Amino acid sequence: MAHKPLEAYLDSGRSIQRASERFFLHKNTLYYRIRKIEELCAVSLEDENVCFSL
């Protein structure tokens, strides 16, 4: 289940609003999870090359 928020985020064109609606989460929760993924994986999801690779 850990990858689902990331998948929703990437599938929605990196839109927190659309991904949170799709995943039925408050957008602040999704912000937190995305930042936590970045921290744990030592990547920046602001980088389009990283997102493309994922």
PDB file of N, CA, C, O and CB in Angstrom:
ATOM      1  N   MET A   1       0.813  -1.201   0.000  1.00  0.00           N
ATOM      2  CA  MET A   1       0.000   0.000   0.000  1.00  0.00           C
ATOM      3  C   MET A   1       0.857   1.266   0.000  1.00  0.00           C
ATOM      4  O   MET A   1       0.377   2.343  -0.353  1.00  0.00           O
ATOM      5  CB  MET A   1      -0.925  -0.002   1.200  1.00  0.00           C
ATOM      6  N   ALA A   2       2.109   1.138   0.391  1.00  0.00           N
ATOM      7  CA  ALA A   2       2.968   2.317   0.501  1.00  0.00           C
ATOM      8  C   ALA A   2       3.178   3.024  -0.827  1.00  0.00           C
ATOM      9  O   ALA A   2       3.391   4.236  -0.854  1.00  0.00           O
ATOM     10  CB  ALA A   2       4.301   1.926   1.072  1.00  0.00           C
ATOM     11  N   HIS A   3       3.123   2.291  -1.923  1.00  0.00           N
ATOM     12  CA  HIS A   3       3.380   2.908  -3.222  1.00  0.00           C
ATOM     13  C   HIS A   3       2.144   3.574  -3.809  1.00  0.00           C
ATOM     14  O   HIS A   3       2.276   4.353  -4.753  1.00  0.00           O
ATOM     15  CB  HIS A   3       3.902   1.875  -4.186  1.00  0.00           C
ATOM     16  N   LYS A   4       0.974   3.309  -3.303  1.00  0.00           N
ATOM     17  CA  LYS A   4      -0.253   3.841  -3.893  1.00  0.00           C
ATOM     18  C   LYS A   4      -0.317   5.370  -3.896  1.00  0.00           C
ATOM     19  O   LYS A   4      -0.703   5.943  -4.915  1.00  0.00           O
ATOM     20  CB  LYS A   4      -1.441   3.297  -3.154  1.00  0.00           C
ATOM     21  N   PRO A   5       0.037   6.053  -2.818  1.00  0.00           N
ATOM     22  CA  PRO A   5       0.009   7.524  -2.879  1.00  0.00           C
ATOM     23  C   PRO A   5       0.976   8.071  -3.925  1.00  0.00           C
ATOM     24  O   PRO A   5       0.663   9.037  -4.621  1.00  0.00           O
ATOM     25  CB  PRO A   5       0.347   8.115  -1.511  1.00  0.00           C
ATOM     26  N   LEU A   6       2.135   7.461  -4.034  1.00  0.00           N
ATOM     27  CA  LEU A   6       3.110   7.899  -5.029  1.00  0.00           C
ATOM     28  C   LEU A   6       2.574   7.647  -6.435  1.00  0.00           C
ATOM     29  O   LEU A   6       2.693   8.500  -7.315  1.00  0.00           O
ATOM     30  CB  LEU A   6       4.459   7.175  -4.828  1.00  0.00           C
ATOM     31  N   GLU A   7       1.994   6.489  -6.637  1.00  0.00           N
ATOM     32  CA  GLU A   7       1.424   6.155  -7.945  1.00  0.00           C
ATOM     33  C   GLU A   7       0.312   7.130  -8.324  1.00  0.00           C
ATOM     34  O   GLU A   7       0.259   7.599  -9.460  1.00  0.00           O
ATOM     35  CB  GLU A   7       0.884   4.717  -7.944  1.00  0.00           C
ATOM     36  N   ALA A   8      -0.561   7.432  -7.391  1.00  0.00           N
ATOM     37  CA  ALA A   8      -1.649   8.385  -7.654  1.00  0.00           C
ATOM     38  C   ALA A   8      -1.088   9.769  -7.962  1.00  0.00           C
ATOM     39  O   ALA A   8      -1.586  10.462  -8.849  1.00  0.00           O
ATOM     40  CB  ALA A   8      -2.611   8.460  -6.448  1.00  0.00           C
ATOM     41  N   TYR A   9      -0.061  10.164  -7.236  1.00  0.00           N
ATOM     42  CA  TYR A   9       0.577  11.468  -7.442  1.00  0.00           C
ATOM     43  C   TYR A   9       1.182  11.570  -8.839  1.00  0.00           C
ATOM     44  O   TYR A   9       0.980  12.565  -9.535  1.00  0.00           O
ATOM     45  CB  TYR A   9       1.661  11.707  -6.381  1.00  0.00           C
ATOM     46  N   LEU A  10       1.917  10.549  -9.246  1.00  0.00           N
ATOM     47  CA  LEU A  10       2.555  10.560 -10.560  1.00  0.00           C
ATOM     48  C   LEU A  10       1.527  10.439 -11.682  1.00  0.00           C
ATOM     49  O   LEU A  10       1.649  11.105 -12.710  1.00  0.00           O
ATOM     50  CB  LEU A  10       3.573   9.428 -10.662  1.00  0.00           C
ATOM     51  N   ASP A  11       0.513   9.591 -11.489  1.00  0.00           N
ATOM     52  CA  ASP A  11      -0.524   9.415 -12.507  1.00  0.00           C
ATOM     53  C   ASP A  11      -1.366  10.666 -12.709  1.00  0.00           C
ATOM     54  O   ASP A  11      -1.948  10.866 -13.775  1.00  0.00           O
ATOM     55  CB  ASP A  11      -1.421   8.260 -12.133  1.00  0.00           C
ATOM     56  N   SER A  12      -1.428  11.500 -11.691  1.00  0.00           N
ATOM     57  CA  SER A  12      -2.232  12.719 -11.787  1.00  0.00           C
ATOM     58  C   SER A  12      -1.405  13.910 -12.273  1.00  0.00           C
ATOM     59  O   SER A  12      -1.825  15.060 -12.144  1.00  0.00           O
ATOM     60  CB  SER A  12      -2.855  13.042 -10.434  1.00  0.00           C
ATOM     61  N   GLY A  13      -0.244  13.629 -12.826  1.00  0.00           N
ATOM     62  CA  GLY A  13       0.600  14.713 -13.325  1.00  0.00           C
ATOM     63  C   GLY A  13       1.234  15.520 -12.216  1.00  0.00           C
ATOM     64  O   GLY A  13       1.468  16.719 -12.369  1.00  0.00           O
ATOM     65  N   ARG A  14       1.513  14.873 -11.101  1.00  0.00           N
ATOM     66  CA  ARG A  14       2.112  15.491  -9.905  1.00  0.00           C
ATOM     67  C   ARG A  14       1.222  16.579  -9.314  1.00  0.00           C
ATOM     68  O   ARG A  14       1.711  17.569  -8.771  1.00  0.00           O
ATOM     69  CB  ARG A  14       3.479  16.082 -10.246  1.00  0.00           C
ATOM     70  N   SER A  15      -0.074  16.383  -9.425  1.00  0.00           N
ATOM     71  CA  SER A  15      -1.035  17.304  -8.826  1.00  0.00           C
ATOM     72  C   SER A  15      -1.507  16.723  -7.493  1.00  0.00           C
ATOM     73  O   SER A  15      -2.184  15.696  -7.450  1.00  0.00           O
ATOM     74  CB  SER A  15      -2.245  17.560  -9.786  1.00  0.00           C
ATOM     75  N   ILE A  16      -1.137  17.399  -6.413  1.00  0.00           N
ATOM     76  CA  ILE A  16      -1.549  16.958  -5.084  1.00  0.00           C
ATOM     77  C   ILE A  16      -3.075  16.952  -4.971  1.00  0.00           C
ATOM     78  O   ILE A  16      -3.655  16.019  -4.415  1.00  0.00           O
ATOM     79  CB  ILE A  16      -0.933  17.866  -3.999  1.00  0.00           C
ATOM     80  N   GLN A  17      -3.714  17.982  -5.493  1.00  0.00           N
ATOM     81  CA  GLN A  17      -5.167  18.096  -5.403  1.00  0.00           C
ATOM     82  C   GLN A  17      -5.857  16.913  -6.083  1.00  0.00           C
ATOM     83  O   GLN A  17      -6.710  16.261  -5.479  1.00  0.00           O
ATOM     84  CB  GLN A  17      -5.636  19.413  -6.033  1.00  0.00           C
ATOM     85  N   ARG A  18      -5.496  16.636  -7.323  1.00  0.00           N
ATOM     86  CA  ARG A  18      -6.131  15.528  -8.060  1.00  0.00           C
ATOM     87  C   ARG A  18      -5.800  14.178  -7.433  1.00  0.00           C
ATOM     88  O   ARG A  18      -6.668  13.311  -7.331  1.00  0.00           O
ATOM     89  CB  ARG A  18      -5.687  15.539  -9.531  1.00  0.00           C
ATOM     90  N   ALA A  19      -4.556  13.998  -7.016  1.00  0.00           N
ATOM     91  CA  ALA A  19      -4.154  12.729  -6.410  1.00  0.00           C
ATOM     92  C   ALA A  19      -4.861  12.498  -5.076  1.00  0.00           C
ATOM     93  O   ALA A  19      -5.276  11.377  -4.781  1.00  0.00           O
ATOM     94  CB  ALA A  19      -2.639  12.696  -6.210  1.00  0.00           C
ATOM     95  N   SER A  20      -4.998  13.537  -4.280  1.00  0.00           N
ATOM     96  CA  SER A  20      -5.670  13.383  -2.984  1.00  0.00           C
ATOM     97  C   SER A  20      -7.146  13.049  -3.180  1.00  0.00           C
ATOM     98  O   SER A  20      -7.708  12.259  -2.421  1.00  0.00           O
ATOM     99  CB  SER A  20      -5.523  14.667  -2.140  1.00  0.00           C
ATOM    100  N   GLU A  21      -7.767  13.634  -4.176  1.00  0.00           N
ATOM    101  CA  GLU A  21      -9.171  13.299  -4.469  1.00  0.00           C
ATOM    102  C   GLU A  21      -9.291  11.862  -4.954  1.00  0.00           C
ATOM    103  O   GLU A  21     -10.212  11.143  -4.567  1.00  0.00           O
ATOM    104  CB  GLU A  21      -9.753  14.261  -5.525  1.00  0.00           C
ATOM    105  N   ARG A  22      -8.367  11.453  -5.793  1.00  0.00           N
ATOM    106  CA  ARG A  22      -8.386  10.091  -6.327  1.00  0.00           C
ATOM    107  C   ARG A  22      -8.141   9.056  -5.237  1.00  0.00           C
ATOM    108  O   ARG A  22      -8.733   7.976  -5.249  1.00  0.00           O
ATOM    109  CB  ARG A  22      -7.341   9.940  -7.427  1.00  0.00           C
ATOM    110  N   PHE A  23      -7.265   9.393  -4.296  1.00  0.00           N
ATOM    111  CA  PHE A  23      -6.881   8.444  -3.250  1.00  0.00           C
ATOM    112  C   PHE A  23      -7.704   8.619  -1.982  1.00  0.00           C
ATOM    113  O   PHE A  23      -7.501   7.901  -1.003  1.00  0.00           O
ATOM    114  CB  PHE A  23      -5.410   8.596  -2.926  1.00  0.00           C
ATOM    115  N   PHE A  24      -8.633   9.573  -1.995  1.00  0.00           N
ATOM    116  CA  PHE A  24      -9.505   9.854  -0.856  1.00  0.00           C
ATOM    117  C   PHE A  24      -8.723  10.219   0.404  1.00  0.00           C
ATOM    118  O   PHE A  24      -9.001   9.725   1.496  1.00  0.00           O
ATOM    119  CB  PHE A  24     -10.387   8.657  -0.577  1.00  0.00           C
ATOM    120  N   LEU A  25      -7.742  11.096   0.220  1.00  0.00           N
ATOM    121  CA  LEU A  25      -6.931  11.594   1.332  1.00  0.00           C
ATOM    122  C   LEU A  25      -7.036  13.105   1.388  1.00  0.00           C
ATOM    123  O   LEU A  25      -7.293  13.763   0.380  1.00  0.00           O
ATOM    124  CB  LEU A  25      -5.450  11.155   1.189  1.00  0.00           C
ATOM    125  N   HIS A  26      -6.835  13.644   2.571  1.00  0.00           N
ATOM    126  CA  HIS A  26      -6.704  15.090   2.690  1.00  0.00           C
ATOM    127  C   HIS A  26      -5.394  15.469   2.019  1.00  0.00           C
ATOM    128  O   HIS A  26      -4.413  14.733   2.118  1.00  0.00           O
ATOM    129  CB  HIS A  26      -6.746  15.565   4.195  1.00  0.00           C
ATOM    130  N   LYS A  27      -5.366  16.600   1.342  1.00  0.00           N
ATOM    131  CA  LYS A  27      -4.160  16.962   0.594  1.00  0.00           C
ATOM    132  C   LYS A  27      -2.947  17.146   1.497  1.00  0.00           C
ATOM    133  O   LYS A  27      -1.826  16.894   1.055  1.00  0.00           O
ATOM    134  CB  LYS A  27      -4.401  18.231  -0.192  1.00  0.00           C
ATOM    135  N   ASN A  28      -3.125  17.571   2.730  1.00  0.00           N
ATOM    136  CA  ASN A  28      -1.983  17.701   3.646  1.00  0.00           C
ATOM    137  C   ASN A  28      -1.382  16.330   3.978  1.00  0.00           C
ATOM    138  O   ASN A  28      -0.169  16.201   4.147  1.00  0.00           O
ATOM    139  CB  ASN A  28      -2.416  18.415   4.944  1.00  0.00           C
ATOM    140  N   THR A  29      -2.233  15.321   4.069  1.00  0.00           N
ATOM    141  CA  THR A  29      -1.755  13.958   4.305  1.00  0.00           C
ATOM    142  C   THR A  29      -0.922  13.487   3.132  1.00  0.00           C
ATOM    143  O   THR A  29       0.129  12.872   3.313  1.00  0.00           O
ATOM    144  CB  THR A  29      -2.930  12.996   4.544  1.00  0.00           C
ATOM    145  N   LEU A  30      -1.388  13.775   1.935  1.00  0.00           N
ATOM    146  CA  LEU A  30      -0.635  13.373   0.751  1.00  0.00           C
ATOM    147  C   LEU A  30       0.677  14.146   0.653  1.00  0.00           C
ATOM    148  O   LEU A  30       1.707  13.568   0.305  1.00  0.00           O
ATOM    149  CB  LEU A  30      -1.472  13.589  -0.514  1.00  0.00           C
ATOM    150  N   TYR A  31       0.654  15.439   0.954  1.00  0.00           N
ATOM    151  CA  TYR A  31       1.902  16.220   0.999  1.00  0.00           C
ATOM    152  C   TYR A  31       2.904  15.549   1.934  1.00  0.00           C
ATOM    153  O   TYR A  31       4.071  15.376   1.585  1.00  0.00           O
ATOM    154  CB  TYR A  31       1.627  17.680   1.461  1.00  0.00           C
ATOM    155  N   TYR A  32       2.442  15.176   3.118  1.00  0.00           N
ATOM    156  CA  TYR A  32       3.311  14.548   4.108  1.00  0.00           C
ATOM    157  C   TYR A  32       3.889  13.238   3.565  1.00  0.00           C
ATOM    158  O   TYR A  32       5.090  12.991   3.679  1.00  0.00           O
ATOM    159  CB  TYR A  32       2.538  14.290   5.415  1.00  0.00           C
ATOM    160  N   ARG A  33       3.043  12.414   2.984  1.00  0.00           N
ATOM    161  CA  ARG A  33       3.502  11.111   2.478  1.00  0.00           C
ATOM    162  C   ARG A  33       4.491  11.267   1.327  1.00  0.00           C
ATOM    163  O   ARG A  33       5.477  10.534   1.248  1.00  0.00           O
ATOM    164  CB  ARG A  33       2.309  10.270   2.020  1.00  0.00           C
ATOM    165  N   ILE A  34       4.233  12.207   0.447  1.00  0.00           N
ATOM    166  CA  ILE A  34       5.143  12.441  -0.677  1.00  0.00           C
ATOM    167  C   ILE A  34       6.499  12.919  -0.153  1.00  0.00           C
ATOM    168  O   ILE A  34       7.539  12.443  -0.606  1.00  0.00           O
ATOM    169  CB  ILE A  34       4.543  13.481  -1.669  1.00  0.00           C
ATOM    170  N   ARG A  35       6.494  13.849   0.791  1.00  0.00           N
ATOM    171  CA  ARG A  35       7.754  14.347   1.368  1.00  0.00           C
ATOM    172  C   ARG A  35       8.498  13.231   2.089  1.00  0.00           C
ATOM    173  O   ARG A  35       9.726  13.162   2.030  1.00  0.00           O
ATOM    174  CB  ARG A  35       7.483  15.514   2.341  1.00  0.00           C
ATOM    175  N   LYS A  36       7.759  12.358   2.770  1.00  0.00           N
ATOM    176  CA  LYS A  36       8.374  11.238   3.481  1.00  0.00           C
ATOM    177  C   LYS A  36       9.021  10.268   2.487  1.00  0.00           C
ATOM    178  O   LYS A  36      10.116   9.764   2.737  1.00  0.00           O
ATOM    179  CB  LYS A  36       7.324  10.501   4.347  1.00  0.00           C
ATOM    180  N   ILE A  37       8.347  10.006   1.362  1.00  0.00           N
ATOM    181  CA  ILE A  37       8.908   9.150   0.314  1.00  0.00           C
ATOM    182  C   ILE A  37      10.203   9.767  -0.213  1.00  0.00           C
ATOM    183  O   ILE A  37      11.200   9.068  -0.392  1.00  0.00           O
ATOM    184  CB  ILE A  37       7.889   8.948  -0.843  1.00  0.00           C
ATOM    185  N   GLU A  38      10.181  11.084  -0.460  1.00  0.00           N
ATOM    186  CA  GLU A  38      11.389  11.773  -0.939  1.00  0.00           C
ATOM    187  C   GLU A  38      12.527  11.625   0.062  1.00  0.00           C
ATOM    188  O   GLU A  38      13.670  11.360  -0.313  1.00  0.00           O
ATOM    189  CB  GLU A  38      11.099  13.265  -1.190  1.00  0.00           C
ATOM    190  N   GLU A  39      12.205  11.797   1.321  1.00  0.00           N
ATOM    191  CA  GLU A  39      13.221  11.714   2.377  1.00  0.00           C
ATOM    192  C   GLU A  39      13.796  10.306   2.477  1.00  0.00           C
ATOM    193  O   GLU A  39      15.014  10.139   2.529  1.00  0.00           O
ATOM    194  CB  GLU A  39      12.626  12.134   3.729  1.00  0.00           C
ATOM    195  N   LEU A  40      12.944   9.302   2.505  1.00  0.00           N
ATOM    196  CA  LEU A  40      13.398   7.924   2.664  1.00  0.00           C
ATOM    197  C   LEU A  40      14.174   7.412   1.448  1.00  0.00           C
ATOM    198  O   LEU A  40      15.107   6.621   1.590  1.00  0.00           O
ATOM    199  CB  LEU A  40      12.212   7.024   2.923  1.00  0.00           C
ATOM    200  N   CYS A  41      13.792   7.857   0.280  1.00  0.00           N
ATOM    201  CA  CYS A  41      14.442   7.399  -0.957  1.00  0.00           C
ATOM    202  C   CYS A  41      15.556   8.326  -1.416  1.00  0.00           C
ATOM    203  O   CYS A  41      16.256   8.031  -2.385  1.00  0.00           O
ATOM    204  CB  CYS A  41      13.417   7.266  -2.061  1.00  0.00           C
ATOM    205  N   ALA A  42      15.720   9.435  -0.729  1.00  0.00           N
ATOM    206  CA  ALA A  42      16.750  10.428  -1.062  1.00  0.00           C
ATOM    207  C   ALA A  42      16.631  10.884  -2.515  1.00  0.00           C
ATOM    208  O   ALA A  42      17.616  10.939  -3.251  1.00  0.00           O
ATOM    209  CB  ALA A  42      18.152   9.849  -0.809  1.00  0.00           C
ATOM    210  N   VAL A  43      15.396  11.211  -2.907  1.00  0.00           N
ATOM    211  CA  VAL A  43      15.130  11.726  -4.250  1.00  0.00           C
ATOM    212  C   VAL A  43      14.254  12.967  -4.133  1.00  0.00           C
ATOM    213  O   VAL A  43      13.649  13.231  -3.094  1.00  0.00           O
ATOM    214  CB  VAL A  43      14.447  10.643  -5.146  1.00  0.00           C
ATOM    215  N   SER A  44      14.204  13.710  -5.214  1.00  0.00           N
ATOM    216  CA  SER A  44      13.307  14.856  -5.279  1.00  0.00           C
ATOM    217  C   SER A  44      12.283  14.596  -6.363  1.00  0.00           C
ATOM    218  O   SER A  44      12.641  14.388  -7.523  1.00  0.00           O
ATOM    219  CB  SER A  44      14.085  16.174  -5.550  1.00  0.00           C
ATOM    220  N   LEU A  45      11.035  14.606  -6.002  1.00  0.00           N
ATOM    221  CA  LEU A  45       9.973  14.394  -6.980  1.00  0.00           C
ATOM    222  C   LEU A  45       9.687  15.661  -7.766  1.00  0.00           C
ATOM    223  O   LEU A  45       8.788  15.691  -8.606  1.00  0.00           O
ATOM    224  CB  LEU A  45       8.705  13.912  -6.290  1.00  0.00           C
ATOM    225  N   GLU A  46      10.447  16.693  -7.494  1.00  0.00           N
ATOM    226  CA  GLU A  46      10.403  17.908  -8.308  1.00  0.00           C
ATOM    227  C   GLU A  46      11.199  17.686  -9.603  1.00  0.00           C
ATOM    228  O   GLU A  46      10.989  18.376 -10.600  1.00  0.00           O
ATOM    229  CB  GLU A  46      10.971  19.128  -7.512  1.00  0.00           C
ATOM    230  N   ASP A  47      12.106  16.719  -9.567  1.00  0.00           N
ATOM    231  CA  ASP A  47      12.960  16.408 -10.718  1.00  0.00           C
ATOM    232  C   ASP A  47      12.192  15.525 -11.691  1.00  0.00           C
ATOM    233  O   ASP A  47      11.807  14.404 -11.360  1.00  0.00           O
ATOM    234  CB  ASP A  47      14.275  15.709 -10.268  1.00  0.00           C
ATOM    235  N   GLU A  48      11.976  16.042 -12.888  1.00  0.00           N
ATOM    236  CA  GLU A  48      11.199  15.299 -13.881  1.00  0.00           C
ATOM    237  C   GLU A  48      11.861  14.002 -14.307  1.00  0.00           C
ATOM    238  O   GLU A  48      11.167  13.042 -14.640  1.00  0.00           O
ATOM    239  CB  GLU A  48      10.965  16.155 -15.087  1.00  0.00           C
ATOM    240  N   ASN A  49      13.179  13.950 -14.306  1.00  0.00           N
ATOM    241  CA  ASN A  49      13.873  12.722 -14.664  1.00  0.00           C
ATOM    242  C   ASN A  49      13.620  11.610 -13.640  1.00  0.00           C
ATOM    243  O   ASN A  49      13.467  10.445 -14.005  1.00  0.00           O
ATOM    244  CB  ASN A  49      15.368  12.987 -14.789  1.00  0.00           C
ATOM    245  N   VAL A  50      13.580  11.979 -12.367  1.00  0.00           N
ATOM    246  CA  VAL A  50      13.276  11.007 -11.317  1.00  0.00           C
ATOM    247  C   VAL A  50      11.849  10.493 -11.506  1.00  0.00           C
ATOM    248  O   VAL A  50      11.606   9.287 -11.449  1.00  0.00           O
ATOM    249  CB  VAL A  50      13.455  11.640  -9.900  1.00  0.00           C
ATOM    250  N   CYS A  51      10.920  11.398 -11.727  1.00  0.00           N
ATOM    251  CA  CYS A  51       9.519  10.997 -11.910  1.00  0.00           C
ATOM    252  C   CYS A  51       9.349  10.118 -13.137  1.00  0.00           C
ATOM    253  O   CYS A  51       8.581   9.156 -13.113  1.00  0.00           O
ATOM    254  CB  CYS A  51       8.622  12.228 -12.028  1.00  0.00           C
ATOM    255  N   PHE A  52      10.058  10.440 -14.205  1.00  0.00           N
ATOM    256  CA  PHE A  52       9.998   9.631 -15.419  1.00  0.00           C
ATOM    257  C   PHE A  52      10.517   8.223 -15.140  1.00  0.00           C
ATOM    258  O   PHE A  52       9.948   7.244 -15.622  1.00  0.00           O
ATOM    259  CB  PHE A  52      10.811  10.291 -16.554  1.00  0.00           C
ATOM    260  N   SER A  53      11.579   8.121 -14.373  1.00  0.00           N
ATOM    261  CA  SER A  53      12.162   6.825 -14.047  1.00  0.00           C
ATOM    262  C   SER A  53      11.213   5.969 -13.207  1.00  0.00           C
ATOM    263  O   SER A  53      11.160   4.747 -13.342  1.00  0.00           O
ATOM    264  CB  SER A  53      13.477   7.018 -13.310  1.00  0.00           C
ATOM    265  N   LEU A  54      10.474   6.647 -12.343  1.00  0.00           N
ATOM    266  CA  LEU A  54       9.539   5.913 -11.497  1.00  0.00           C
ATOM    267  C   LEU A  54       8.345   5.444 -12.289  1.00  0.00           C
ATOM    268  O   LEU A  54       7.449   4.806 -11.737  1.00  0.00           O
ATOM    269  CB  LEU A  54       9.082   6.771 -10.333  1.00  0.00           C
TER     270      LEU A  54
END
